[in-house]
Amino acid sequence: HVENDKFLELLKEIREQDWCYSREEHELGVHALAVPIYGQDFKVVAALNIVSPTMRTTEEYLIQHILPLLQETARDLRQVL
């Protein structure tokens, strides 16, 4: 379990970087990367994420190669929301 202060600090960091990586938070052997999708009013209306087995991809690969694709797709989706 995460203490309140640590959790709030983590949320602040996620807001600042505008993406989130999690490793085995919900299921062992699985990690995920997510980005927000903003509406025309710049409020978050949804999220776009990818989930992968930790055996098949590394955190570094997800952040270096997949994150830019997720961010680009999220920007594109904003135009149609």
C-alpha positions as CSV (number, residue, x, y, z in Angstrom):
1,H,0.0,0.0,0.0
2,V,1.1,3.5,-0.7
3,E,1.0,6.2,2.0
4,N,-1.1,9.3,1.3
5,D,1.8,11.7,0.9
6,K,3.7,9.3,-1.4
7,F,0.5,8.8,-3.5
8,L,-0.1,12.6,-3.8
9,E,3.5,13.1,-4.8
10,L,3.1,10.4,-7.4
11,L,0.0,12.0,-8.8
12,K,1.8,15.4,-9.0
13,E,4.6,13.8,-11.0
14,I,2.2,12.1,-13.4
15,R,0.4,15.4,-14.0
16,E,3.7,17.2,-14.7
17,Q,5.0,14.6,-17.1
18,D,1.6,14.0,-18.7
19,W,1.9,10.2,-18.8
20,C,2.0,7.3,-16.4
21,Y,3.9,4.1,-16.3
22,S,2.9,1.2,-14.0
23,R,4.6,-2.1,-13.4
24,E,2.7,-5.0,-11.9
25,E,0.3,-2.7,-10.1
26,H,-2.8,-4.9,-10.9
27,E,-1.3,-8.1,-12.1
28,L,2.1,-9.7,-11.8
29,G,4.1,-9.9,-15.1
30,V,2.2,-7.0,-16.7
31,H,3.2,-3.4,-17.1
32,A,1.4,-0.5,-18.7
33,L,1.8,3.0,-20.1
34,A,-1.0,5.6,-20.3
35,V,-1.5,9.2,-21.6
36,P,-4.5,11.5,-21.2
37,I,-6.7,12.5,-24.0
38,Y,-7.8,16.1,-23.7
39,G,-11.0,17.6,-25.0
40,Q,-11.3,20.9,-26.8
41,D,-11.5,22.7,-23.4
42,F,-8.2,21.1,-22.4
43,K,-9.8,18.9,-19.7
44,V,-9.0,15.2,-19.6
45,V,-11.9,13.3,-21.2
46,A,-10.3,9.8,-21.6
47,A,-7.0,7.9,-21.5
48,L,-5.1,5.9,-24.0
49,N,-3.0,3.0,-22.7
50,I,-1.0,0.0,-23.7
51,V,-0.5,-3.1,-21.6
52,S,2.3,-5.6,-22.2
53,P,3.8,-8.6,-20.5
54,T,7.0,-7.7,-18.7
55,M,8.7,-10.7,-20.4
56,R,8.1,-9.2,-23.9
57,T,8.9,-5.5,-23.4
58,T,11.0,-3.4,-21.1
59,E,10.1,-0.2,-19.3
60,E,12.7,1.6,-21.4
61,Y,11.2,0.3,-24.7
62,L,7.7,1.4,-23.7
63,I,8.9,4.9,-22.7
64,Q,11.3,5.4,-25.6
65,H,9.3,3.8,-28.5
66,I,5.7,3.5,-27.5
67,L,5.1,6.7,-25.5
68,P,5.7,9.0,-28.5
69,L,3.2,7.0,-30.5
70,L,0.6,7.2,-27.7
71,Q,1.1,10.9,-27.3
72,E,0.8,11.5,-31.0
73,T,-2.4,9.4,-31.2
74,A,-3.8,11.3,-28.1
75,R,-3.2,14.6,-29.9
76,D,-4.9,13.3,-33.0
77,L,-7.9,12.1,-31.1
78,R,-8.3,15.6,-29.5
79,Q,-9.1,17.0,-32.9
80,V,-12.1,14.7,-33.3
81,L,-13.6,14.9,-29.8
